[in-house]
Amino acid sequence: MKPIVTLGVARLTIGDIVAVADGVRTIAFSEAAEARIGASAGALALLSAAGERIYGVTTGLGAAVDTALRADDNVQMRVPSARCVGVGRAGSRREVRAIMTTRAARLARGCSGASLATAQGLVGLIERDVQPIVPMTGSIGEGDLAPLAAIAAVLIGRGFAAMDGEIVPGAVALERAGLSPLRLVGKDGLALVSSNAASVGLAVLCVADARRVLSAAVAAGALSFEAYRCSLNPLSEAALALRPLPGQGVVAAAMRALFEDGALTQPGTARRLQDPLSFRCIAPVMGAAVAALDSARDIVEAEINSSDDNPAIFAEGRSLPNANFDTTHLTLVLEMLGLALARVAAMVGERIMKLMSPASSDLPRFLSPIQNGSNGYATVQKTVAALVAEIQHRANPMPVFVLPVADRVEDYATMATAVVEKTADIVARLRLLIAVELMVAAQAVDLRDGIALGRGTAGIQAAVRSAVAMLTEDRPATPDIEALDAMIAAGGFDVLDGIGEETT
């Protein structure tokens, strides 16, 4: 039986959501959470019976807020179907599980007015591994209505889901999983779709993946330092103390630890007094990325431990319209993270090129040990250039102005889901780029005669060589890059302890 993440007890972490998304753990509501959910639903019923105007329950939605409705079952059953308007790629199993877990975590706060049966139905999809087919384009960031409606549709026996390796109608998926379709009442339909759980759930995965990539970037940078025989002066405590900016001290300390017991720490070992900036500025540039990652982590963890329901329904009998669905904070920190990672990518790409250049590195051209017209890693430079260009393109911010909708009532939007997705694309491409740097730096180390690596960098070199043999004759590089990419994704180069990890 899988370990359980219990919702509604302790503060949730990014690691908790990721574990459920990866299928390592499952979730359940605590008794306290179930009591809060029930109390909120009970309060909603009393307010509705008293004739109070409640958005989305006794009124229409969006521009139709001026339309009075009678609260009945059909109102809430109509909500998901009318909002199944998503298009584009379908979310992966990992993404959809992260989204559903995030929504369930927020329901556990007990402010949604959703019935306990509906909240438990969402948990049931996760527990029984039912994966709704969720088109990922359709949200503008002020409530992820379209993707969440695709999940809600499966809960009521509509839509489609992946089950047992095939895509089947929602009703069939529920039957196979031993679940029954829900009858949405009260505020159930609105509670399921009116949330930014898609943006936040994807952001959880993005931050977790970015942490592993940044750690691997430090490891690859250290191995490149060894291969290039760089001066360690820019990483010294004395140098950094002159300008103590966030993140750079941690990066420099991690790199210095990797060089311990190696020749590079000895005076006179560096080839140059001052190295190219792509080497020399690694601590401030990587430090800025670490600081951006920490900011993103803090906002994402605040989101998964809060309620974004509008209106909020309090157990004491109060309905509170609010703007907690706005995702400007989340959007800005994810944009910043993408920009910071793009700068890391620019440096990684240039270090790779420098290592391959005999004029810069004093190593064989393209790091080919056979200089008889062999390619070496020459054409890998094209892959590097393509990755860096694609990363820079995705680092461009989303428009601040978004076309108003809902008869211009909804006249501001963040495009949070799209921002998170493009930042995740940057992370994925940067991971490939760092895989190339590890491969190239390891080759350069092997070609550099008579050097003694540090204890940590020797371990990195050994890890690379466990997956990728030294290049002696031309061969396809794709399998080698993919092998190292997989190692990075699995956390195989974790040298930044505590950086970007969840708070407690």
TIFITOR-410766 format. One record per atom (N, C-alpha, C): residue in one letter; x, y, z. Coordinates in steps of 0.2 Angstrom, whole numbers, plus 5000, padded with zeros to 4 digits. Atoms other than C-alpha are relative to their C-alpha. Example, Ala and Ser with C-alpha at 12.3 -4.5 7.8 and 13.67 -1.06 7.14 Angstrom:
BEGIN
a500449945000/a506249785039/a500450065000/s499649944999/s506849955036/s499650055003/
END
This chain:
BEGIN
m500449945000/m500050005000/m500450065000/k499649945001/k500750174995/k499950055007/p500049954994/p501150305009/p499550054998/i500649955001/i499750435011/i500350075002/v499949934998/v499950625011/v499350025002/t500649994997/t498550675023/t499950084999/l500149935001/l497750835018/l499650035006/g500449974994/g497150965031/g500349995006/v499650004993/v498450935045/v500650045000/a499449965000/a500150995042/a500150044993/r499949965006/r500751125029/r500349964995/l499750045006/l501051045012/l500650034997/t499449985004/t502651055003/t500049984993/i499950025007/i503151044985/i500149934999/g499850075001/g503850874988/g499449965001/d500650044999/d502150814995/d499649994993/i500450005007/i501250864978/i500449964995/v499650045005/v502650794968/v500049935001/a500050074998/a502650624977/a499349974997/v500750035002/v500750604973/v500050014992/a500050005007/a501050664955/a500449954997/d499550065003/d502450534952/d499749945002/g500250064999/g501350404959/g500349965006/v499650034995/v502450374974/v499649995006/r500449994994/r501150424987/r499350014997/t500749985002/t499250444987/t499850055005/i500249954995/i498150564997/i499349985003/a500650014997/a496750565009/a499850065004/f500249944995/f495750705019/f500149975007/s500050014993/s496050715037/s499350005003/e500749994997/e494550705049/e499850075001/a500149935000/a494750885052/a499850044994/a500249985006/a494750925034/a499349984998/e500650025002/e493250825031/e499450045004/a500549964996/a492350915045/a500050074998/r500049935003/r492851085038/r499650004993/i500350005006/i492251035021/i499250005001/g500750014998/g490550975028/g499750065003/a500349944997/a490351135038/a499950054995/s500149955005/s490651245023/s499449994996/a500650025004/a489351145013/a499450015004/g500649994996/g488151155027/g499850085001/a500149934999/a488351345029/a499750024993/l500349985007/l488051365010/l499349984999/a500750025001/a486451265011/a499550055004/l500449954996/l485851385025/l499950064997/l500049945004/l486351535015/l499550004994/s500450015006/s485451475000/s499350005001/a500750004998/a483851435009/a499850065002/a500249934997/a483851605017/a499950054994/g500149955006/g483851684999/g500650044999/e499549955001/e485551765000/e500349994993/r499750005007/r486351804983/r500749985001/i499450035000/i487851694981/i500249994993/y499750005007/y488951704965/y500049934998/g500050075003/g488751544954/g499649955003/v500550044996/v487451474966/v499350024999/t500749975002/t485951584965/t500150064995/t500049965005/t486651694952/t500449974994/g499650035005/g487451664935/g500750015001/l499249995000/l489351664931/l500250054995/g499749955005/g490451794923/g499550064999/a500449945002/a489451924914/a499249995002/a500750024998/a487851834919/a499950005008/v500149994992/v488051884938/v499450035001/d500749964999/d486551994936/d499449964999/t500650045001/t485451844932/t499949965006/a500250044994/a484551774947/a499849934998/l500250075001/l484451584948/l499749975006/r500250044994/r483651454959/r500549955001/a499450054999/a484951344967/a499649935000/d500250065001/d484551174961/d500649954997/d499450055003/d485551014955/d500250024993/n499849995007/n485451064937/n500550064999/v499649955001/v486351224939/v500749985001/q499350024999/q487951144946/q500249954995/m499850065005/m487850994933/m500250044994/r499949975006/r487851124919/r500750035000/v499449965000/v489451214925/v500649974997/p499550035003/p490751084920/p499950004992/s500150015007/s490051044903/s500150064996/a500049945004/a489851224897/a500750035000/r499449974999/r491651254902/r500649954997/c499550055003/c492451104893/c500250034993/v499949975006/v493151214880/v500850004998/g499350005001/g495051174881/g500249974993/v499850035006/v496051134866/v500849985001/g499350015000/g497851084862/g500249935003/r499850064997/r498950954870/r499749985006/a500250024993/a498350844884/a500549995005/g499550004994/g499150854901/g500249935001/s499750074999/s500250704905/s499749985007/r500250034994/r499850584919/r500250045006/r499749974994/r501050674931/r499750075001/e500349944999/e500350844927/e499350005002/v500750014998/v498550794929/v499949985007/r500050024993/r498850714945/r500350065005/a499849954997/a499750864951/a499550065001/i500649955000/i498250974946/i499549985005/m500550024996/m497050864955/m500250005007/t499850004993/t498050854971/t500050075002/t500049934998/t498251044971/t499350025002/r500749984998/r496351064970/r499849975006/a500250034994/a496050934983/a500350035006/a499749974994/a497251014995/a499750075002/r500449934999/r496351184993/r499349995002/l500750014997/l494651104996/l500149985007/a499950024993/a495351035012/a500050065005/r500049944996/r495451215018/r499350025003/g500750004998/g493551205020/g499750074999/c500349935002/c493051375011/c499750004994/s500250015007/s492451304995/s499250004999/g500750025001/g490651254999/g499849944997/a500150065003/a490951094990/a499749955005/s500250054995/s490050944997/s500649955001/l499550054998/l491150805005/l500049954995/a500050055005/a490550684992/a500450024994/t499649975006/t491250794978/t500850005001/a499249994998/a492950824987/a500349935000/q499850075000/q493050634990/q500149974993/g500050025007/g492650604972/g500750014996/l499449975003/l494150704967/l500649965002/v499550044997/v495250604979/v500049934997/g500150075002/g494550444972/g500349994993/l499650005007/l495250484954/l500749995001/i499350014999/i496950504961/i500249935003/e499950074997/e496850344972/e499949954995/r500150065005/r496150234958/r500450014993/d499649995006/d497350314945/d499650014994/v500449985005/v496050384934/v500350064997/q499749945003/q496850514922/q499550034995/p500449965005/p495550634914/p500550034995/i499749975006/i496050694897/i499950075000/v500049934998/v496450874900/v500350044994/p499749955005/p496750994885/p500350065004/m499749954995/m497951124892/m500050074997/t500149935002/t497551274882/t499250025000/g500649984999/g496051374887/g499950045006/s500049954994/s496451464904/s500450064998/i499649945001/i496951644904/i500250025007/g499749984994/g497451634922/g499650035006/e500449974995/e496051704932/e499549955001/g500450065000/g495351534936/g500149954994/d499850045006/d495851384926/d499449964998/l500750035001/l494051344921/l500149944995/a500050055005/a494451244905/a500349945002/p499750074998/p495651114911/p499749975006/l500450034994/l494751094928/l499349974998/a500650025002/a493151074919/a500049934997/a499950075003/a493850924909/a500149955006/i500050054994/i494250844926/i499349995003/a500750004997/a492550884933/a499549964996/a500450035005/a491750814917/a500049925002/v499950074999/v492450644921/v499749985007/l500350014994/l491850654939/l499349995000/i500750015001/i490050664933/i499949954994/g500150055005/g490350524920/g500050024993/r499949975007/r490650634905/r500750004998/g499350005002/g492250674896/g500349944998/f499650065002/f493650554893/f500650005005/a499450014995/a495050474904/a500449954997/a499550065001/a496550364902/a499949955005/m500150054995/m496250204911/m500349934997/d499750075002/d497250034909/d500350014993/g499650005007/g498250104894/g499650024994/e500449985005/e496850164884/e499550065002/i500549944999/i495650324882/i499349974999/v500750025000/v493850284887/v499650065002/p500449954997/p492350384891/p500050005007/g500049994993/g492250454908/g499649955004/a500450054997/a490850344913/a500349935001/v499650075000/v491850184908/v500650005005/a499450004996/a493350244917/a499850005008/l500350004993/l492350274933/l499849935002/e500250064998/e491550104932/e500649955001/r499450044999/r493250014929/r500350015007/a499649994994/a493950104944/a499549995007/g500450024995/g492450054955/g499750075003/l500249944997/l491850234957/l499350024996/s500649985002/s490150314954/s500050074997/p500049935002/p489750474944/p499750045005/l500249954995/l489450624955/l499350034998/r500549955001/r487850724956/r500150065003/l499749934997/l488450904958/l499450045003/v500549964996/v487451004971/v500350065003/g499749954996/g487551164980/g500550054996/k499549965004/k489151244974/k500549954997/d499550055002/d490051084968/d500350014993/g499849995007/g490151124950/g500550065000/l499549955000/l490951294953/l500649995004/a499450014996/a492051234967/a500549964996/l499650045004/l492751104955/l500450044994/v499749975005/v493151224941/v500350075001/s499849934999/s493451394948/s500650005005/s499350004997/s495251384954/s500550004996/n499450005004/n496951404948/n500549945001/a499650064999/a497451224952/a500449984995/a499650025005/a498051194935/a500750045000/s499449955000/s499251344935/s500549985006/v499650014994/v499851304953/v500349935000/g499850075000/g499951114950/g500649994995/l499550005004/l501051134935/l500650045002/a499449964997/a502151264944/a500349965005/v499750054995/v502451134958/v500549964996/l499650055004/l503151014945/l500650044997/c499549965003/c504151154936/c500550025005/v499549984995/v504951214952/v500449945003/a499650064998/a505451044958/a500549974994/d499650025005/d506151004941/d500650054999/a499549945001/a507051174940/a500649995005/r499550014994/r507951134957/r500549944997/r499650055002/r508650974950/r500550024994/v499649975005/v509251064934/v500550045002/l499549954998/l510051204943/l500649965004/s499550044997/s510951074954/s500549974995/a499550035005/a511650984939/a500450054996/a499649955003/a512151154931/a500650025004/v499449994996/v513251184946/v500549944999/a499650065001/a513951004944/a500450014993/a499749995007/a514251034925/a500550065000/g499549945000/g515051204928/g500649985004/a499450024996/a516251134941/a500449954995/l499650055004/l516750994929/l500350044994/s499749955005/s517051134915/s500650045003/f499549974997/f518051224927/f500749965000/e499450055000/e519251074929/e500249994993/a499850015006/a519251044911/a500450064997/y499749945002/y519651224907/y500650035004/r499549984995/r520851244922/r499950075001/c500149934998/c520051404928/c500350025007/s499849974993/s520551524942/s499449995004/l500550004995/l519551494958/l499950075004/n500149944996/n519751674964/n499350035000/p500749975000/p518051734958/p499549965005/l500450044996/l517351594969/l500250005008/s499849994993/s518251644985/s499650035004/e500449974995/e517451695001/e500150085000/a499849935000/a518451855000/a499750044995/a500349965006/a517851904983/a499250015001/l500750004999/l516051864987/l499850055005/a500249964995/a516051955003/a500050084998/l500049935002/l516352114994/l499350024997/r500649985003/r514652104986/r499549945002/p500450064998/p513551974996/p499350004997/l500750005003/l512051954984/l499749935001/p500350064999/p510751814986/p500249944995/g499950065004/g511151644980/g500849984998/q499350025003/q512951664974/q500549975005/g499650034995/g513751624990/g499949925001/v500250074999/v512851454991/v500349964993/v499850035006/v513351414973/v500850005000/a499350004999/a515151464976/a500349955005/a499850044994/a515251364992/a500049934997/a500150075002/a514551204983/a500649994995/m499550015005/m515851224969/m500749995003/r499350004996/r517351254981/r500049935003/a500050064997/a516751094990/a500249944995/l499950055005/l516850994974/l500750004998/f499350005002/f518651054970/f500549985006/e499650014995/e519251004987/e500549944999/d499550055001/d520850894987/d500249994993/g499850005007/g521150934968/g500550054999/a499449955001/a522551024960/a499850074998/l500249945001/l521451164955/l500050055006/t500049954995/t521451234972/t500750025002/q499349994999/q523351244972/q500250074996/p499749945004/p524251414967/p500349984994/g499650015006/g524851424950/g499749954995/t500350055004/t523651294943/t499650034994/a500549975005/a522451404933/a500550024994/r499749995006/r522951434915/r500050084999/r500149925001/r522451624915/r499950035006/l500249964994/l522351764927/l499350015000/q500749995000/q520551804922/q499749964994/d500350055005/d519451674912/d499450044997/p500649975003/p518051714900/p499450015005/l500649984996/l516451784908/l499649945001/s500550064999/s515451624905/s500349955006/f499750034994/f516651544918/f500150045006/r499849964994/r517151684929/r499450035004/c500649984997/c515351744932/c499549955002/i500450064999/i514651574936/i499650015007/a500350004994/a514251614954/a499550065000/p500649955000/p513251784952/p499549984995/v500550025005/v512351714937/v499649945003/m500350064997/m511951544945/m499650025006/g500349984994/g511651634961/g499350044999/a500749975002/a510251744953/a499549954998/a500550055002/a509451584946/a499849975007/v500250034993/v509451504964/v499650055004/a500449954997/a508751664971/a499350004997/a500750005003/a507351664958/a499649935001/l500350074998/l507051474962/l499750015007/d500349994993/d506851514980/d499450045000/s500649965000/s505651654977/s499449964997/a500650045003/a504551534965/a499849955005/r500250054995/r504651404979/r499550035005/d500449974994/d503951524992/d499350014998/i500649985003/i502551584981/i499649934999/v500450065002/v502051404975/v499849975007/e500250044994/e502051334993/e499550045003/a500649964997/a500951484999/a499449984996/e500650015003/e499751444985/e499749935002/i500350074998/i499551254989/i499850005007/n500250004993/n499251305007/n499550055001/s500549955000/s497851425003/s499449994997/s500650015003/s496151444997/s499950054994/d500149955005/d495751524980/d499250004998/d500750015002/d493851494980/d499650075001/n500449945000/n492651634975/n499349984998/p499949984993/p491551654984/p500349955005/a499950054994/a492251585000/a499449995004/i500650014996/i490951505011/i500349985007/f499850014994/f491351515029/f499549965004/a500450044996/a490751385042/a499550045004/e500549964995/e489951525053/e499550034996/g500649985003/g488751565039/g500150074996/r499949945003/r489551695028/r500349994993/s499750015007/s489851705009/s500450074998/l499549955001/l491351815004/l500350004993/p499750005007/p491651864986/p500750035001/n499449985000/n493451894983/n500450004994/a499650015006/a494951904971/a500649965001/n499550044999/n495951764977/n500249954994/f499850045006/f495951684960/f500550034996/d499549965004/d497151814954/d500749975001/t499450044999/t498851734950/t500650054998/t499549955002/t499951894947/t500749985003/h499450014997/h501251844960/h500349934997/l499850065003/l501351664953/l500350014993/t499849985007/t501551734935/t500750035000/l499449965000/l502851854939/l500749965003/v499550044998/v503951734949/v500249954995/l499850055006/l503851604935/l500350034994/e499749965006/e504251734922/e500850015002/m499449984997/m505751784933/m500549945000/l499650065000/l506351604935/l500249984993/g499850025007/g506251574916/g500650054997/l499549955002/l507251734913/l500749985003/a499450014996/a508551684926/a500349934997/l499750065003/l508751504918/l500250014993/a499749985006/a508951584901/a500750035000/r499349974999/r510451674907/r500549955002/v499650064999/v511151514914/v500149964993/a499950045006/a510851434897/a500550034995/a499549965004/a511851574888/a500749985002/m499350014998/m513351544899/m500249924999/v499950075001/v513151354898/v500349994992/g499950015007/g513151364879/g500750024998/e499449975002/e514651474878/e500649965003/r499550044997/r515651364890/r500249944996/i499950065005/i515351214878/i500450024994/m499749985005/m515951314864/m500850015001/k499349984998/k517551374873/k500449945001/l499650064999/l518051194878/l500149974993/m499850035006/m517951144860/m500550044995/s499549965004/s519051284853/s500749995003/p499350014998/p520851244854/p500450075001/a499749934998/a521251434854/a499850025007/s500349984993/s520251454870/s500249955005/s499950054995/s520551284879/s500749975000/d499350045001/d522251224872/d499849925000/l500250075001/l521351054868/l499849994993/p500250025007/p521050964852/p499450034997/r500649975003/r519751054840/r499549955001/f500650034999/f518050994844/f500149945005/l499850064995/l518850874857/l500049934997/s499950065003/s519150744845/s500849975001/p499450034999/p520650634850/p500449984994/i499750025006/i520950594832/i500050064995/q500149935004/q521350754822/q500249984993/n499950025007/n521250674805/n499450014996/g500649995003/g519650754799/g499449975004/s500650024996/s518550674813/s499650055002/n500549954998/n517050764818/n500150025007/g500049994993/g517250744837/g499350035002/y500749974998/y515850854845/y499850064996/a500149945004/a515850984830/a499350014999/t500749985002/t514050964825/t499550005006/v500449994994/v513450954843/v499950075002/q500149924999/q513751144843/q499350024997/k500649985002/k512251154832/k499449985004/t500550024995/t511151064845/t500050055005/v499949954994/v511851184858/v499750064998/a500349945003/a511451334847/a499250005000/a500850005000/a509651274844/a499750005007/l500350004993/l509351234862/l500050075003/v500049944997/v509951404868/v499650054996/a500549965004/a508951494854/a499349995002/e500750024998/e507351404859/e499950025007/i500149984994/i507651444877/i499950085001/q500049935000/q507951624874/q499350034997/h500649985003/h506351634863/h499449995006/r500550014995/r505351554878/r500050055006/a499949964995/a506051674890/a499750074999/n500349935001/n505151824882/n499349995004/p500650004995/p503651874894/p499449994996/m500750005003/m501851844890/m499850075000/p500349945001/p500851994885/p499750025007/v500449974994/v500252104900/v499350014999/f500749995002/f498652144891/f499849944997/v500450055003/v497452004887/v499350024998/l500649985003/l495952014877/l499449995005/p500550014995/p494452054889/p499549954998/v500550055002/v493151914890/v499450025005/a500649994996/a491451894898/a499650075000/d500349945002/d490652044890/d500450065004/r499549954998/r492252144896/r500050015008/v500050004992/v491852104915/v500749985002/e499350034999/e493452004915/e500550034996/d499549965004/d494652134909/d500750005002/y499350004999/y496252084916/y500149925001/a499850075000/a497151914915/a500849995001/t499350014999/t498851844919/t500349954995/m499750065004/m499051694907/m500549965004/a499650034995/a499751604922/a500249934997/t499950075003/t499551424914/t500550004995/a499650005006/a500451474898/a500750025003/v499449984998/v501851564908/v500449945004/v499750064997/v502151404919/v500249954995/e499850055005/e502151294903/e500650024997/k499449985004/k503451404894/k500649995005/t499450014995/t504551404910/t500249935000/a499950075000/a504351214911/a500449984994/d499650025006/d504951204893/d500750035000/i499349974999/i506451314897/i500449955004/v499750044996/v506851194911/v500249934996/a499950065003/a506751044900/a500650014995/r499549995005/r507851114886/r500750025004/l499449984996/l509151184899/l500349935003/r499750064998/r509251004906/r500449964994/l499650035005/l509750944889/l500650034998/l499449965001/l510951084887/l500649985005/i499550024994/i511751034904/i500349934999/a499750075002/a511850854898/a500650014995/v499549995005/v512850914883/v500750035004/e499449984996/e514051014895/e500349955004/l499750064996/l514250864906/l500449954995/m499650055005/m514750754891/m500650034997/v499549975003/v515850884883/v500650015005/a499549994994/a516750934900/a500349935002/a499750074998/a517050744904/a500549994994/q499550025006/q517850724886/q500650055001/a499449955000/a518950884889/a500449985006/v499650034995/v519450814906/v500549944998/d499650065003/d520050654898/d500550024996/l499449985005/l521050744885/l500550045003/r499649964996/r521850854898/r500549965004/d499550044997/d523450764903/d500250035007/g499649994994/g524150754920/g499650055005/i500349964995/i522750844930/i499749955006/a500350034995/a522050794947/a499450035002/l500649974998/l520250824950/l499950005007/g500249994993/g519450874966/g499649945002/r500450064998/r518550744976/r499350004997/g500750005002/g516850804971/g499950004992/t500050005007/t517250834953/t500249934997/a499850075002/a518050664951/a499449955001/g500650045000/g516350594957/g499550024994/i500449985005/i515450694944/i500349974993/q499750035006/q516650634930/q499949925000/a500150075000/a516450454936/a499249994998/a500750015001/a514550474936/a499850014992/v500049995007/v514650544918/v500249934996/r499750065003/r515750394913/r499649945001/s500450064999/s514550274920/s499449994995/a500550005005/a513350324907/a500250014993/v499849975006/v514350394893/v500849984999/a499350015000/a516050324887/a500350054996/m499649955003/m517450434881/m499949994992/l500150005007/l517250484863/l500749994997/t499350015003/t518750404853/t499950004993/e500249995007/e517950384836/e499350034999/d500649975001/d516450474829/d499449955001/r500650044998/r514750404835/r499450045001/p500649964998/p512950464837/p500150035007/a500049974993/a512950584852/a499350005003/t500749994997/t511050584854/t499949955006/p500250044994/p510950424865/p500450025006/d499649984994/d512350494876/d499750065004/i500349944998/i511450664878/i499449985004/e500650024997/e509850574882/e500149965007/a499850034994/a510650464895/a500250045006/l499849964995/l511350604904/l499450055002/d500649964998/d509750704903/d499549965005/a500450044996/a508850554911/a500350005007/m499750004994/m510150554925/m499950075004/i500249934997/i509850744928/i499350005003/a500750004998/a507950714929/a499949965006/a500150044994/a508150584942/a500450025006/g499649974994/g509250694953/g500749975001/g499450035000/g510850614948/g500650045002/f499449954999/f511950774950/f499850055005/d500349964995/d511250844966/d500650025005/v499449974996/v512650954973/v499850065004/l500249934996/l511551104980/l499549985005/d500450024995/d510951034996/d499650065003/g500449954997/g509451135003/g499750054995/i500249945004/i509251254988/i499449984996/g500650005004/g507551274980/g499649945003/e500450054997/e506851134992/e499450035003/e500649984997/e505251145000/e500150035007/t500049984993/t505051245017/t499649965004/t500450044995/t504351165032/t499750055005/
END
